[in-house]
Amino acid sequence: MPMIYKVRDPVTKRNEYFPSYPQARKAKLDNEDAALEIMEYNYKWQLVVMLNDAYKQGAEDVHDGMD
């Protein structure tokens, strides 16, 4: 099953997306406060939903005063 790995820094509210677990794990180890989220998808429409959620979260972060 295809997966995307998301590492989110709660302090800066910055998201980074990685295609493999080792890359995501390294990013998380570089920042102890970061959270690692594994997102699985089977179909293209699920990937589109994940991307839309990422845009929505970015808009909320900008609205909250974080760039």
KOLPA-123626 format. One record per residue: residue number from 1; x, z, y of N, C-alpha, C, CB in turn. Coordinates in Angstrom, 2 decimals. Glycine has a CB too. Layout:
+-----+---------+---------+---------+---------+---------+----------+---------+---------+---------+---------+---------+----------+
| seq |  n.east |    n.up | n.north | ca.east |   ca.up | ca.north |  c.east |    c.up | c.north | cb.east |   cb.up | cb.north |
+-----+---------+---------+---------+---------+---------+----------+---------+---------+---------+---------+---------+----------+
| NUM |       X |       Z |       Y |       X |       Z |        Y |       X |       Z |       Y |       X |       Z |        Y |
...
+-----+---------+---------+---------+---------+---------+----------+---------+---------+---------+---------+---------+----------+
//
This chain:
+-----+---------+---------+---------+---------+---------+----------+---------+---------+---------+---------+---------+----------+
| seq |  n.east |    n.up | n.north | ca.east |   ca.up | ca.north |  c.east |    c.up | c.north | cb.east |   cb.up | cb.north |
+-----+---------+---------+---------+---------+---------+----------+---------+---------+---------+---------+---------+----------+
|   1 |    0.85 |    0.00 |   -1.17 |    0.00 |    0.00 |     0.00 |    0.90 |    0.00 |    1.24 |   -0.97 |    1.23 |     0.00 |
|   2 |    0.68 |   -0.89 |    2.18 |    1.50 |   -0.95 |     3.40 |    1.34 |    0.31 |    4.24 |    1.13 |   -2.18 |     4.23 |
|   3 |    2.44 |    0.73 |    4.84 |    2.41 |    1.93 |     5.67 |    3.17 |    1.70 |    6.97 |    3.01 |    3.13 |     4.92 |
|   4 |    2.74 |    2.41 |    7.98 |    3.42 |    2.48 |     9.26 |    3.67 |    3.95 |    9.54 |    2.59 |    1.79 |    10.43 |
|   5 |    4.81 |    4.26 |   10.10 |    5.17 |    5.65 |    10.37 |    5.21 |    5.86 |   11.88 |    6.53 |    6.02 |     9.71 |
|   6 |    4.53 |    6.90 |   12.32 |    4.44 |    7.20 |    13.75 |    5.11 |    8.53 |   14.01 |    2.95 |    7.22 |    14.25 |
|   7 |    6.02 |    8.55 |   14.98 |    6.67 |    9.78 |    15.40 |    6.26 |   10.03 |   16.84 |    8.24 |    9.70 |    15.25 |
|   8 |    5.63 |   11.20 |   17.08 |    5.12 |   11.52 |    18.41 |    5.81 |   12.76 |   18.92 |    3.59 |   11.73 |    18.39 |
|   9 |    6.38 |   12.65 |   20.13 |    7.00 |   13.78 |    20.80 |    5.93 |   14.46 |   21.66 |    8.23 |   13.33 |    21.67 |
|  10 |    5.54 |   15.70 |   21.33 |    4.46 |   16.35 |    22.09 |    4.85 |   16.71 |   23.52 |    4.03 |   17.59 |    21.37 |
|  11 |    6.12 |   16.84 |   23.80 |    6.56 |   17.19 |    25.15 |    6.43 |   16.01 |   26.09 |    8.01 |   17.69 |    25.12 |
|  12 |    6.97 |   14.87 |   25.71 |    6.92 |   13.68 |    26.55 |    5.72 |   12.79 |   26.24 |    8.19 |   12.88 |    26.40 |
|  13 |    5.02 |   13.10 |   25.14 |    3.87 |   12.32 |    24.66 |    4.26 |   10.87 |   24.38 |    2.74 |   12.35 |    25.68 |
|  14 |    5.48 |   10.69 |   23.91 |    5.98 |    9.36 |    23.58 |    5.78 |    9.08 |   22.10 |    7.47 |    9.21 |    23.97 |
|  15 |    5.27 |    7.92 |   21.78 |    5.08 |    7.49 |    20.40 |    6.10 |    6.42 |   20.05 |    3.66 |    6.96 |    20.18 |
|  16 |    6.61 |    6.52 |   18.83 |    7.46 |    5.47 |    18.29 |    6.92 |    5.12 |   16.91 |    8.97 |    5.91 |    18.23 |
|  17 |    6.90 |    3.85 |   16.60 |    6.39 |    3.37 |    15.32 |    7.54 |    2.75 |   14.53 |    5.23 |    2.35 |    15.52 |
|  18 |    7.57 |    3.03 |   13.22 |    8.65 |    2.56 |    12.37 |    8.08 |    1.91 |   11.11 |    9.59 |    3.72 |    12.00 |
|  19 |    8.76 |    0.88 |   10.61 |    8.28 |    0.20 |     9.41 |    8.70 |    0.90 |    8.11 |    8.78 |   -1.21 |     9.40 |
|  20 |    9.66 |    1.83 |    8.18 |   10.11 |    2.49 |     6.96 |   10.26 |    4.00 |    7.18 |   11.45 |    1.89 |     6.48 |
|  21 |   10.10 |    4.74 |    6.09 |   10.19 |    6.19 |     6.16 |   11.58 |    6.67 |    6.58 |    9.83 |    6.79 |     4.82 |
|  22 |   12.67 |    6.11 |    6.05 |   13.99 |    6.59 |     6.47 |   14.22 |    6.48 |    7.99 |   15.06 |    5.81 |     5.75 |
|  23 |   13.75 |    5.41 |    8.60 |   13.89 |    5.27 |    10.05 |   13.07 |    6.33 |   10.78 |   13.46 |    3.86 |    10.50 |
|  24 |   11.85 |    6.56 |   10.32 |   10.98 |    7.56 |    10.95 |   11.55 |    8.96 |   10.76 |    9.56 |    7.48 |    10.37 |
|  25 |   12.07 |    9.23 |    9.59 |   12.65 |   10.55 |     9.31 |   13.85 |   10.81 |   10.20 |   13.05 |   10.67 |     7.84 |
|  26 |   14.68 |    9.80 |   10.40 |   15.85 |    9.95 |    11.27 |   15.40 |   10.25 |   12.70 |   16.72 |    8.67 |    11.23 |
|  27 |   14.37 |    9.55 |   13.19 |   13.86 |    9.80 |    14.54 |   13.31 |   11.21 |   14.66 |   12.77 |    8.77 |    14.90 |
|  28 |   12.64 |   11.69 |   13.60 |   12.11 |   13.05 |    13.63 |   13.23 |   14.08 |   13.60 |   11.16 |   13.27 |    12.45 |
|  29 |   14.27 |   13.83 |   12.84 |   15.40 |   14.76 |    12.79 |   16.13 |   14.81 |   14.12 |   16.36 |   14.35 |    11.67 |
|  30 |   16.14 |   13.71 |   14.86 |   16.77 |   13.68 |    16.17 |   16.00 |   14.51 |   17.20 |   16.90 |   12.26 |    16.66 |
|  31 |   14.72 |   14.71 |   16.95 |   13.87 |   15.48 |    17.86 |   13.05 |   16.47 |   17.04 |   12.94 |   14.54 |    18.71 |
|  32 |   13.43 |   17.73 |   17.07 |   12.80 |   18.74 |    16.22 |   11.33 |   18.98 |   16.54 |   13.55 |   20.03 |    16.33 |
|  33 |   10.92 |   18.73 |   17.79 |    9.54 |   18.96 |    18.19 |    8.60 |   17.84 |   17.77 |    9.47 |   19.15 |    19.68 |
|  34 |    9.14 |   16.72 |   17.36 |    8.33 |   15.55 |    17.05 |    7.52 |   15.75 |   15.77 |    9.21 |   14.32 |    16.92 |
|  35 |    6.38 |   15.08 |   15.74 |    5.51 |   15.11 |    14.56 |    5.52 |   13.74 |   13.90 |    4.06 |   15.52 |    14.94 |
|  36 |    5.58 |   13.73 |   12.58 |    5.60 |   12.50 |    11.81 |    4.23 |   12.29 |   11.19 |    6.70 |   12.53 |    10.71 |
|  37 |    3.66 |   11.11 |   11.42 |    2.36 |   10.77 |    10.86 |    2.50 |    9.48 |   10.07 |    1.28 |   10.62 |    11.98 |
|  38 |    1.97 |    9.49 |    8.84 |    2.02 |    8.31 |     7.98 |    0.64 |    7.66 |    8.02 |    2.42 |    8.69 |     6.51 |
|  39 |    0.62 |    6.39 |    8.36 |   -0.64 |    5.66 |     8.45 |   -0.62 |    4.53 |    7.43 |   -0.87 |    5.10 |     9.89 |
|  40 |   -1.59 |    4.56 |    6.53 |   -1.70 |    3.54 |     5.49 |   -2.82 |    2.57 |    5.83 |   -1.95 |    4.18 |     4.11 |
|  41 |   -2.64 |    1.34 |    5.42 |   -3.70 |    0.35 |     5.63 |   -3.69 |   -0.67 |    4.49 |   -3.52 |   -0.36 |     7.00 |
|  42 |   -4.86 |   -1.19 |    4.20 |   -5.00 |   -2.22 |     3.16 |   -5.33 |   -3.58 |    3.74 |   -6.08 |   -1.81 |     2.18 |
|  43 |   -6.04 |   -3.56 |    4.85 |   -6.54 |   -4.80 |     5.42 |   -6.13 |   -4.92 |    6.88 |   -8.06 |   -4.89 |     5.29 |
|  44 |   -6.12 |   -6.13 |    7.39 |   -5.72 |   -6.37 |     8.77 |   -6.60 |   -5.62 |    9.76 |   -5.76 |   -7.85 |     9.07 |
|  45 |   -7.90 |   -5.51 |    9.47 |   -8.79 |   -4.84 |    10.41 |   -8.41 |   -3.37 |   10.57 |  -10.25 |   -4.97 |     9.96 |
|  46 |   -7.88 |   -2.74 |    9.51 |   -7.44 |   -1.34 |     9.63 |   -6.22 |   -1.23 |   10.55 |   -7.12 |   -0.76 |     8.24 |
|  47 |   -5.35 |   -2.21 |   10.47 |   -4.19 |   -2.24 |    11.35 |   -4.63 |   -2.43 |   12.80 |   -3.23 |   -3.37 |    10.93 |
|  48 |   -5.63 |   -3.25 |   13.02 |   -6.17 |   -3.46 |    14.37 |   -6.76 |   -2.16 |   14.91 |   -7.23 |   -4.58 |    14.36 |
|  49 |   -7.46 |   -1.42 |   14.07 |   -8.03 |   -0.13 |    14.50 |   -6.91 |    0.83 |   14.90 |   -8.90 |    0.50 |    13.37 |
|  50 |   -5.83 |    0.87 |   14.12 |   -4.70 |    1.74 |    14.45 |   -4.07 |    1.35 |   15.78 |   -3.65 |    1.70 |    13.34 |
|  51 |   -3.91 |    0.05 |   16.02 |   -3.34 |   -0.41 |    17.28 |   -4.25 |   -0.06 |   18.46 |   -3.10 |   -1.91 |    17.22 |
|  52 |   -5.55 |   -0.22 |   18.28 |   -6.48 |    0.14 |    19.34 |   -6.43 |    1.63 |   19.64 |   -7.90 |   -0.27 |    18.96 |
|  53 |   -6.28 |    2.45 |   18.62 |   -6.15 |    3.89 |    18.83 |   -4.86 |    4.22 |   19.59 |   -6.17 |    4.64 |    17.48 |
|  54 |   -3.80 |    3.47 |   19.30 |   -2.54 |    3.69 |    20.02 |   -2.70 |    3.36 |   21.50 |   -1.42 |    2.84 |    19.40 |
|  55 |   -3.38 |    2.26 |   21.80 |   -3.62 |    1.90 |    23.21 |   -4.50 |    2.95 |   23.88 |   -4.29 |    0.51 |    23.31 |
|  56 |   -5.49 |    3.44 |   23.17 |   -6.39 |    4.46 |    23.72 |   -5.61 |    5.74 |   24.02 |   -7.55 |    4.76 |    22.74 |
|  57 |   -4.75 |    6.14 |   23.10 |   -3.96 |    7.35 |    23.30 |   -3.01 |    7.18 |   24.49 |   -3.17 |    7.69 |    22.03 |
|  58 |   -2.43 |    5.99 |   24.64 |   -1.57 |    5.72 |    25.80 |   -2.32 |    5.80 |   27.09 |   -0.94 |    4.35 |    25.67 |
|  59 |   -3.55 |    5.28 |   27.11 |   -4.36 |    5.35 |    28.33 |   -4.70 |    6.79 |   28.65 |   -5.65 |    4.52 |    28.17 |
|  60 |   -4.99 |    7.60 |   27.65 |   -5.28 |    9.02 |    27.88 |   -4.06 |    9.75 |   28.42 |   -5.76 |    9.68 |    26.58 |
|  61 |   -2.88 |    9.41 |   27.89 |   -1.65 |   10.04 |    28.38 |   -1.41 |    9.71 |   29.84 |   -0.44 |    9.60 |    27.53 |
|  62 |   -1.64 |    8.46 |   30.23 |   -1.47 |    8.06 |    31.63 |   -2.48 |    8.77 |   32.51 |   -1.60 |    6.52 |    31.79 |
|  63 |   -3.70 |    8.89 |   32.01 |   -4.76 |    9.57 |    32.77 |   -4.40 |   11.04 |   32.97 |   -6.13 |    9.44 |    32.05 |
|  64 |   -3.73 |   11.65 |   31.97 |   -3.34 |   13.05 |    32.06 |   -2.08 |   13.26 |   32.89 |   -3.14 |   13.62 |    30.68 |
|  65 |   -1.54 |   12.19 |   33.44 |   -0.37 |   12.30 |    34.30 |    0.95 |   12.09 |   33.61 |   -0.37 |   13.61 |    34.92 |
|  66 |    0.93 |   11.71 |   32.36 |    2.17 |   11.43 |    31.63 |    2.35 |    9.92 |   31.55 |    2.14 |   12.06 |    30.20 |
|  67 |    3.52 |    9.44 |   31.85 |    3.79 |    8.00 |    31.78 |    4.52 |    7.69 |   30.50 |    4.62 |    7.53 |    32.99 |
+-----+---------+---------+---------+---------+---------+----------+---------+---------+---------+---------+---------+----------+
//
